[in-house]
Amino acid sequence: MSQILEAPAGYKVRATVRKHKLEIRNAYAAYVAEGRLEVVELTDLVHEHFPPSWFEGVDAVMHVASPLAGRETPEKMLETAVEGTLNIVRQAEAAGIRKFVVTSSIASLGNPTEPALSAKSWNPITREIALKSNNAMIVYLASKTLAERALWEFADSHPHLDVATINPVFLYGPFSKTQEAPADSTAMATNAFFYHMLYLTGGVPSAAAHVDVRDAARAHVLALKTLPTEPGSIRKRFPISSPNPLRWRDVVQLIRNQRPGLAERLTKVDVSAADSGPARLIVEFDRLESILGFRQNEFRSLEDTVLAAVDGVVEAEKRWNSRL
């Protein structure tokens, strides 16, 4: 979610990162110099006791960290997602912080191939199902679901807290302008789908639902400004998905037309089979507008998102090749 820092909204940010990502200080050197960004090292999200200084002067906590699918054992992944979320929220609450914005996922609401999901929807997956599945993606879906459930249970037992979750679908779009390119294709996250399309045998995901990373980042920032919910009202869960339909056959043609230099690299696989499901996910756009102030016509266009993602992966590839 480094794109959150691309469009300053007047906030000062204290970011916690692991040691190998401390170079973010250099990537955002201008913000550091202006006193708008402070970067501190995090060692263990699950077990670490954070220094009191981390919470001094903090008005809200935005928690965006979660393990990626397949990076840890199933047990470790579930622990990191659930206990990592609770650890930061517990310590922040004890320090007097009352406002939280947490990155969840559409996965905690249900199947992203469904045509519509609401803020009241919940994925019925359990820890037991995830561990028995022996499937990294199912474990990931469970990690997001169980972490968000644990967050809301904590919020219910601490009604003085003001909590919001942003539940995005697949995130596409540009990499941060001020950061180094991903080290390899595995670090591209969901933008890797566009890199796969630049191989003759590359495939595409079956789910078309997507949102531009810049729109998801904007939703997080807008959530900081929302008022606490009234008792008995719907929780501030915000499924977010682009209203623009995505059909992979159209994406291939868009790249061919707008980036002709890549035409010969584009996949020769018939991607139309992936277009059999809904081309977009219908979310509660009225709630996004009435509560967050995010109007449906303000989402970035499909062309903007696709070309930004493609340009990003191509630029990353050039940097890799220059190091050979």
One Martini backbone bead per residue (centre of mass of N, CA, C, O) as a GRO file, in nm:
protein
  324
    1MET     BB    1   0.053   0.065   0.015
    2SER     BB    2   0.249   0.296  -0.094
    3GLN     BB    3   0.036   0.479  -0.246
    4ILE     BB    4  -0.058   0.650  -0.004
    5LEU     BB    5   0.204   0.849  -0.039
    6GLU     BB    6   0.138   0.987  -0.327
    7ALA     BB    7  -0.126   1.143  -0.185
    8PRO     BB    8  -0.127   1.377   0.012
    9ALA     BB    9  -0.342   1.453   0.324
   10GLY     BB   10  -0.169   1.577   0.586
   11TYR     BB   11  -0.018   1.343   0.698
   12LYS     BB   12   0.156   1.174   0.942
   13VAL     BB   13   0.404   0.906   0.927
   14ARG     BB   14   0.441   0.589   1.099
   15ALA     BB   15   0.647   0.332   0.990
   16THR     BB   16   0.645  -0.023   0.981
   17VAL     BB   17   0.936  -0.232   0.925
   18ARG     BB   18   1.141  -0.440   0.807
   19LYS     BB   19   1.472  -0.453   0.771
   20HIS     BB   20   1.465  -0.513   0.447
   21LYS     BB   21   1.273  -0.222   0.430
   22LEU     BB   22   1.439   0.042   0.520
   23GLU     BB   23   1.474   0.177   0.230
   24ILE     BB   24   1.221   0.359   0.245
   25ARG     BB   25   1.374   0.610   0.334
   26ASN     BB   26   1.490   0.659   0.047
   27ALA     BB   27   1.231   0.652  -0.125
   28TYR     BB   28   1.114   0.884   0.106
   29ALA     BB   29   1.312   1.127   0.166
   30ALA     BB   30   1.136   1.380   0.141
   31TYR     BB   31   0.938   1.307   0.373
   32VAL     BB   32   1.151   1.282   0.591
   33ALA     BB   33   1.267   1.573   0.568
   34GLU     BB   34   0.969   1.702   0.631
   35GLY     BB   35   0.836   1.517   0.870
   36ARG     BB   36   0.610   1.299   0.740
   37LEU     BB   37   0.827   1.058   0.784
   38GLU     BB   38   0.857   0.757   0.981
   39VAL     BB   39   1.095   0.486   1.035
   40VAL     BB   40   1.045   0.163   1.181
   41GLU     BB   41   1.150  -0.132   1.330
   42LEU     BB   42   1.030  -0.461   1.273
   43THR     BB   43   1.041  -0.794   1.400
   44ASP     BB   44   0.752  -0.894   1.557
   45LEU     BB   45   0.419  -0.887   1.517
   46VAL     BB   46   0.319  -1.107   1.726
   47HIS     BB   47   0.541  -1.063   1.993
   48GLU     BB   48   0.597  -0.777   2.006
   49HIS     BB   49   0.698  -0.504   2.209
   50PHE     BB   50   0.618  -0.189   2.178
   51PRO     BB   51   0.721   0.108   2.193
   52PRO     BB   52   0.576   0.388   2.322
   53SER     BB   53   0.682   0.586   2.096
   54TRP     BB   54   0.505   0.475   1.861
   55PHE     BB   55   0.227   0.616   1.999
   56GLU     BB   56   0.319   0.895   1.992
   57GLY     BB   57   0.098   1.111   1.833
   58VAL     BB   58  -0.125   0.901   1.766
   59ASP     BB   59  -0.453   0.877   1.605
   60ALA     BB   60  -0.391   0.630   1.401
   61VAL     BB   61  -0.432   0.296   1.270
   62MET     BB   62  -0.270   0.128   0.989
   63HIS     BB   63  -0.333  -0.205   0.884
   64VAL     BB   64  -0.153  -0.394   0.606
   65ALA     BB   65  -0.045  -0.660   0.713
   66SER     BB   66   0.027  -0.979   0.535
   67PRO     BB   67   0.060  -1.285   0.439
   68LEU     BB   68   0.148  -1.467   0.178
   69ALA     BB   69   0.096  -1.708  -0.024
   70GLY     BB   70   0.328  -1.970   0.058
   71ARG     BB   71   0.546  -1.837   0.272
   72GLU     BB   72   0.413  -2.027   0.488
   73THR     BB   73   0.292  -2.211   0.699
   74PRO     BB   74  -0.022  -2.259   0.780
   75GLU     BB   75   0.006  -2.204   1.085
   76LYS     BB   76   0.178  -1.943   1.058
   77MET     BB   77  -0.016  -1.779   0.885
   78LEU     BB   78  -0.252  -1.768   1.083
   79GLU     BB   79  -0.099  -1.643   1.318
   80THR     BB   80   0.002  -1.385   1.182
   81ALA     BB   81  -0.272  -1.268   1.101
   82VAL     BB   82  -0.417  -1.274   1.378
   83GLU     BB   83  -0.197  -1.196   1.599
   84GLY     BB   84  -0.089  -0.948   1.453
   85THR     BB   85  -0.345  -0.782   1.467
   86LEU     BB   86  -0.394  -0.798   1.778
   87ASN     BB   87  -0.127  -0.681   1.879
   88ILE     BB   88  -0.156  -0.392   1.764
   89VAL     BB   89  -0.438  -0.326   1.879
   90ARG     BB   90  -0.389  -0.369   2.177
   91GLN     BB   91  -0.151  -0.168   2.214
   92ALA     BB   92  -0.297   0.081   2.102
   93GLU     BB   93  -0.533   0.083   2.300
   94ALA     BB   94  -0.353   0.106   2.558
   95ALA     BB   95  -0.237   0.394   2.438
   96GLY     BB   96  -0.527   0.544   2.330
   97ILE     BB   97  -0.620   0.432   2.067
   98ARG     BB   98  -0.932   0.447   1.850
   99LYS     BB   99  -0.829   0.432   1.548
  100PHE     BB  100  -0.902   0.196   1.269
  101VAL     BB  101  -0.733   0.069   0.972
  102VAL     BB  102  -0.798  -0.231   0.780
  103THR     BB  103  -0.664  -0.476   0.579
  104SER     BB  104  -0.837  -0.685   0.396
  105SER     BB  105  -1.075  -0.892   0.215
  106ILE     BB  106  -1.287  -1.045  -0.001
  107ALA     BB  107  -1.238  -1.328   0.128
  108SER     BB  108  -1.413  -1.262   0.399
  109LEU     BB  109  -1.695  -1.267   0.230
  110GLY     BB  110  -1.603  -1.457  -0.024
  111ASN     BB  111  -1.660  -1.517  -0.350
  112PRO     BB  112  -1.523  -1.334  -0.623
  113THR     BB  113  -1.729  -1.477  -0.843
  114GLU     BB  114  -1.944  -1.328  -0.738
  115PRO     BB  115  -2.166  -1.067  -0.821
  116ALA     BB  116  -2.222  -1.021  -0.495
  117LEU     BB  117  -2.133  -0.816  -0.204
  118SER     BB  118  -2.145  -0.753   0.144
  119ALA     BB  119  -2.089  -0.630   0.468
  120LYS     BB  120  -2.247  -0.906   0.580
  121SER     BB  121  -2.050  -1.091   0.466
  122TRP     BB  122  -1.923  -1.439   0.507
  123ASN     BB  123  -1.680  -1.656   0.528
  124PRO     BB  124  -1.708  -2.006   0.631
  125ILE     BB  125  -1.434  -2.056   0.693
  126THR     BB  126  -1.194  -2.260   0.861
  127ARG     BB  127  -0.921  -2.373   1.016
  128GLU     BB  128  -0.966  -2.673   0.957
  129ILE     BB  129  -1.007  -2.653   0.653
  130ALA     BB  130  -0.735  -2.524   0.586
  131LEU     BB  131  -0.542  -2.746   0.708
  132LYS     BB  132  -0.671  -2.985   0.528
  133SER     BB  133  -0.622  -2.881   0.227
  134ASN     BB  134  -0.328  -2.822   0.118
  135ASN     BB  135  -0.383  -2.502   0.038
  136ALA     BB  136  -0.258  -2.191   0.003
  137MET     BB  137  -0.516  -2.029  -0.078
  138ILE     BB  138  -0.704  -2.128   0.144
  139VAL     BB  139  -0.529  -2.028   0.374
  140TYR     BB  140  -0.544  -1.733   0.294
  141LEU     BB  141  -0.849  -1.698   0.318
  142ALA     BB  142  -0.849  -1.770   0.619
  143SER     BB  143  -0.658  -1.552   0.725
  144LYS     BB  144  -0.841  -1.311   0.652
  145THR     BB  145  -1.097  -1.401   0.797
  146LEU     BB  146  -0.988  -1.453   1.089
  147ALA     BB  147  -0.864  -1.173   1.131
  148GLU     BB  148  -1.129  -1.012   1.104
  149ARG     BB  149  -1.291  -1.150   1.319
  150ALA     BB  150  -1.096  -1.079   1.552
  151LEU     BB  151  -1.123  -0.776   1.525
  152TRP     BB  152  -1.437  -0.755   1.575
  153GLU     BB  153  -1.433  -0.887   1.851
  154PHE     BB  154  -1.261  -0.670   1.980
  155ALA     BB  155  -1.448  -0.433   1.913
  156ASP     BB  156  -1.699  -0.540   2.069
  157SER     BB  157  -1.525  -0.536   2.353
  158HIS     BB  158  -1.450  -0.223   2.238
  159PRO     BB  159  -1.674   0.029   2.180
  160HIS     BB  160  -1.464   0.282   2.167
  161LEU     BB  161  -1.396   0.191   1.897
  162ASP     BB  162  -1.279   0.280   1.555
  163VAL     BB  163  -1.363   0.067   1.288
  164ALA     BB  164  -1.206  -0.025   0.968
  165THR     BB  165  -1.254  -0.202   0.656
  166ILE     BB  166  -1.073  -0.308   0.370
  167ASN     BB  167  -1.212  -0.505   0.078
  168PRO     BB  168  -1.032  -0.619  -0.163
  169VAL     BB  169  -0.945  -0.716  -0.453
  170PHE     BB  170  -0.765  -0.729  -0.702
  171LEU     BB  171  -0.450  -0.569  -0.743
  172TYR     BB  172  -0.387  -0.302  -0.966
  173GLY     BB  173  -0.106  -0.133  -1.117
  174PRO     BB  174   0.119   0.064  -0.997
  175PHE     BB  175   0.408   0.126  -0.890
  176SER     BB  176   0.595   0.292  -0.703
  177LYS     BB  177   0.778   0.573  -0.793
  178THR     BB  178   0.994   0.560  -0.529
  179GLN     BB  179   1.050   0.262  -0.584
  180GLU     BB  180   1.178  -0.017  -0.633
  181ALA     BB  181   1.178  -0.277  -0.802
  182PRO     BB  182   1.107  -0.574  -0.802
  183ALA     BB  183   1.319  -0.841  -0.762
  184ASP     BB  184   1.077  -1.021  -0.875
  185SER     BB  185   0.793  -1.181  -0.981
  186THR     BB  186   0.704  -1.266  -0.683
  187ALA     BB  187   0.692  -0.937  -0.599
  188MET     BB  188   0.423  -0.841  -0.775
  189ALA     BB  189   0.193  -0.990  -0.717
  190THR     BB  190  -0.088  -0.935  -0.909
  191ASN     BB  191   0.089  -0.815  -1.147
  192ALA     BB  192   0.190  -1.095  -1.251
  193PHE     BB  193  -0.034  -1.146  -1.456
  194PHE     BB  194   0.086  -0.948  -1.669
  195TYR     BB  195   0.354  -1.092  -1.702
  196HIS     BB  196   0.237  -1.363  -1.804
  197MET     BB  197   0.117  -1.228  -2.072
  198LEU     BB  198   0.434  -1.202  -2.186
  199TYR     BB  199   0.375  -1.503  -2.249
  200LEU     BB  200   0.278  -1.737  -2.477
  201THR     BB  201   0.174  -1.936  -2.214
  202GLY     BB  202   0.008  -1.744  -2.060
  203GLY     BB  203  -0.206  -1.674  -1.798
  204VAL     BB  204  -0.519  -1.624  -1.624
  205PRO     BB  205  -0.747  -1.539  -1.415
  206SER     BB  206  -1.081  -1.618  -1.334
  207ALA     BB  207  -1.097  -1.352  -1.187
  208ALA     BB  208  -1.207  -1.012  -1.262
  209ALA     BB  209  -1.192  -0.877  -1.013
  210HIS     BB  210  -1.105  -0.527  -0.948
  211VAL     BB  211  -0.849  -0.283  -0.832
  212ASP     BB  212  -0.698  -0.004  -0.794
  213VAL     BB  213  -0.446   0.075  -0.582
  214ARG     BB  214  -0.524   0.380  -0.564
  215ASP     BB  215  -0.817   0.331  -0.471
  216ALA     BB  216  -0.756   0.167  -0.218
  217ALA     BB  217  -0.583   0.382  -0.082
  218ARG     BB  218  -0.800   0.600  -0.071
  219ALA     BB  219  -0.995   0.445   0.112
  220HIS     BB  220  -0.814   0.444   0.359
  221VAL     BB  221  -0.798   0.752   0.395
  222LEU     BB  222  -1.104   0.807   0.411
  223ALA     BB  223  -1.149   0.632   0.671
  224LEU     BB  224  -1.018   0.840   0.870
  225LYS     BB  225  -1.284   1.046   0.838
  226THR     BB  226  -1.479   0.881   0.973
  227LEU     BB  227  -1.739   0.814   1.162
  228PRO     BB  228  -1.873   0.671   1.401
  229THR     BB  229  -2.077   0.428   1.471
  230GLU     BB  230  -2.379   0.330   1.544
  231PRO     BB  231  -2.557   0.151   1.730
  232GLY     BB  232  -2.650  -0.125   1.517
  233SER     BB  233  -2.485  -0.078   1.283
  234ILE     BB  234  -2.304  -0.119   1.024
  235ARG     BB  235  -2.018  -0.204   0.964
  236LYS     BB  236  -1.696  -0.079   0.854
  237ARG     BB  237  -1.726  -0.238   0.572
  238PHE     BB  238  -1.532  -0.228   0.245
  239PRO     BB  239  -1.609  -0.328  -0.036
  240ILE     BB  240  -1.373  -0.320  -0.321
  241SER     BB  241  -1.456  -0.238  -0.667
  242SER     BB  242  -1.461  -0.207  -0.980
  243PRO     BB  243  -1.706  -0.094  -1.217
  244ASN     BB  244  -1.518  -0.208  -1.432
  245PRO     BB  245  -1.506  -0.425  -1.669
  246LEU     BB  246  -1.331  -0.747  -1.705
  247ARG     BB  247  -1.176  -0.869  -2.008
  248TRP     BB  248  -0.917  -1.048  -2.123
  249ARG     BB  249  -0.953  -1.006  -2.428
  250ASP     BB  250  -0.948  -0.694  -2.398
  251VAL     BB  251  -0.672  -0.668  -2.267
  252VAL     BB  252  -0.504  -0.782  -2.495
  253GLN     BB  253  -0.598  -0.569  -2.702
  254LEU     BB  254  -0.508  -0.319  -2.550
  255ILE     BB  255  -0.207  -0.383  -2.550
  256ARG     BB  256  -0.175  -0.410  -2.854
  257ASN     BB  257  -0.265  -0.113  -2.918
  258GLN     BB  258  -0.094   0.060  -2.685
  259ARG     BB  259   0.156  -0.179  -2.697
  260PRO     BB  260   0.300  -0.284  -2.978
  261GLY     BB  261   0.584  -0.385  -2.865
  262LEU     BB  262   0.418  -0.643  -2.719
  263ALA     BB  263   0.263  -0.826  -2.924
  264GLU     BB  264   0.472  -1.073  -2.958
  265ARG     BB  265   0.447  -1.153  -2.637
  266LEU     BB  266   0.174  -1.234  -2.623
  267THR     BB  267  -0.043  -1.447  -2.549
  268LYS     BB  268  -0.178  -1.756  -2.712
  269VAL     BB  269  -0.385  -1.800  -2.522
  270ASP     BB  270  -0.712  -1.870  -2.451
  271VAL     BB  271  -0.883  -1.629  -2.244
  272SER     BB  272  -1.201  -1.662  -2.268
  273ALA     BB  273  -1.253  -1.874  -2.042
  274ALA     BB  274  -1.213  -1.648  -1.810
  275ASP     BB  275  -1.500  -1.495  -1.916
  276SER     BB  276  -1.753  -1.661  -1.793
  277GLY     BB  277  -1.780  -1.473  -1.577
  278PRO     BB  278  -1.792  -1.209  -1.410
  279ALA     BB  279  -1.658  -0.879  -1.491
  280ARG     BB  280  -1.771  -0.800  -1.203
  281LEU     BB  281  -1.816  -0.654  -0.882
  282ILE     BB  282  -2.083  -0.600  -0.673
  283VAL     BB  283  -2.102  -0.328  -0.471
  284GLU     BB  284  -2.154  -0.077  -0.220
  285PHE     BB  285  -2.152   0.223  -0.359
  286ASP     BB  286  -2.331   0.387  -0.166
  287ARG     BB  287  -2.143   0.353   0.084
  288LEU     BB  288  -1.888   0.472  -0.034
  289GLU     BB  289  -2.024   0.753  -0.066
  290SER     BB  290  -2.170   0.812   0.215
  291ILE     BB  291  -1.903   0.744   0.396
  292LEU     BB  292  -1.634   0.804   0.214
  293GLY     BB  293  -1.672   0.975  -0.063
  294PHE     BB  294  -1.685   0.747  -0.301
  295ARG     BB  295  -1.736   0.761  -0.623
  296GLN     BB  296  -1.796   0.572  -0.897
  297ASN     BB  297  -1.668   0.791  -1.111
  298GLU     BB  298  -1.366   0.781  -0.955
  299PHE     BB  299  -1.269   0.549  -1.084
  300ARG     BB  300  -1.049   0.401  -1.254
  301SER     BB  301  -0.972   0.300  -1.545
  302LEU     BB  302  -0.891   0.021  -1.710
  303GLU     BB  303  -0.668   0.141  -1.885
  304ASP     BB  304  -0.504   0.270  -1.662
  305THR     BB  305  -0.450   0.012  -1.499
  306VAL     BB  306  -0.324  -0.173  -1.715
  307LEU     BB  307  -0.092   0.014  -1.818
  308ALA     BB  308   0.043   0.053  -1.545
  309ALA     BB  309   0.108  -0.245  -1.499
  310VAL     BB  310   0.267  -0.304  -1.757
  311ASP     BB  311   0.480  -0.083  -1.728
  312GLY     BB  312   0.589  -0.189  -1.457
  313VAL     BB  313   0.687  -0.477  -1.545
  314VAL     BB  314   0.873  -0.381  -1.773
  315GLU     BB  315   1.059  -0.204  -1.601
  316ALA     BB  316   1.148  -0.428  -1.413
  317GLU     BB  317   1.279  -0.606  -1.628
  318LYS     BB  318   1.495  -0.403  -1.713
  319ARG     BB  319   1.639  -0.401  -1.439
  320TRP     BB  320   1.717  -0.694  -1.431
  321ASN     BB  321   1.881  -0.699  -1.699
  322SER     BB  322   2.093  -0.476  -1.605
  323ARG     BB  323   2.219  -0.685  -1.378
  324LEU     BB  324   2.352  -0.914  -1.572
   0.00000   0.00000   0.00000
